[in-house]
Amino acid sequence: MTTMMILAALTGAVLGMRFRVLVLIPAIGLCIVLVAAFGAVRGMGLAHTATMVIASAAALQLSYLVGALLRFAIAGTRLSGSASFAPKHNPREEIAQ
């Protein structure tokens, strides 16, 4: 169960960094199918499989949100120019003096 949640969380974070929110609809559908198949192959009961499906879908959605927020934070840092590698002064000003 932990492996499925970690995989769903990593997938959600990547999707959040790259795509818009509508990508969650097919991603959750695929998550449900994969986790249900995993539960059936492992011979898990219906209650345990349903719990895994719900937990994996929740991890996917929460990590999507974290990835999307991280994307906006990175974009904001790039636009504001407040990155630590930005030059503190303009070298052309020194030449003009």
N, C-alpha and C positions, 0 to 999 in steps of 0.2 A: 504494500500500500504506500509506503514511504517513497519507493522508487517512482511510482506513478505520479505522486504529487510533485516530486522534484522535477520530473520530466515535464509535467504540465506547467509548472511555474517557470521553468526556463523557456519553454515554448511561448508562454504568454508574454514574458518580458521581451523576447525577440519580436513578437508580433506587435507589441506596444511601441517598440522603437521604430518599426518600419511601416506599419499599416494603420488605416483608420479603423474606427470601432466596428464597422460592419463586417470585418474579417472574423469577428468573434462568433458569428452565427455558424458558418461552416466549421470553424475550429472546435466549437463546443459539440457540434454534431459528430465530428470525427473522434473527438475525445470520448463521447458516450459509446460509440461503436467499438473503439479500441479497448476501452476499459471493460466493457461488457464481454467482449471476446476473451480478454485476459482472464476475467473471472470464470468464464465457462470452461476454458482450457485447464485452469488450475483446480476446477471442481469446487469452487466456493459457493456458498449458499446465496440465495437471492438477496437477503438482507445485507450481507457483507458486500456483495457486488454493487448494490444500490448505494451503500455508504461510500464505496470507492468512487462511483460515478459522480456523486454529489461533491465529494471532497476534491476530486480532480478538476471538475468544472469550476468550483469556487477558487481553487488555486490558479487556474488559468485566467480567470477574470481579474482576480486581485493583482496578479503579476502583470497582466496587461496594463492595468491602471498605473502600476509602479513604472513600467517601461515607458508609457506615454508621458508621465510626469517627468521622468528622466530626460526624455527627448526634448521636452519644452524647456527644461532647465539648461540643457546643453545649448540649445538654439538661442536662448536668452543670453547666455554667457558669450556666445560668439558675436551676437549683435551688439552687446554693450561694450565689447572690447576690454572687459575687465579681467581677461585671462592673465595668468602670471607671466607668460612669455611675451606679452605685449611690451614694446619699448616704452621706457619711462620718459624719454625726451626725443625730440626730433633732431636727427644729425644734421639736417640742412640748416637749422638755426645756428649751429656752431660754425658752419662754413661761411654763412652770410655775415657773421660778426667779424 
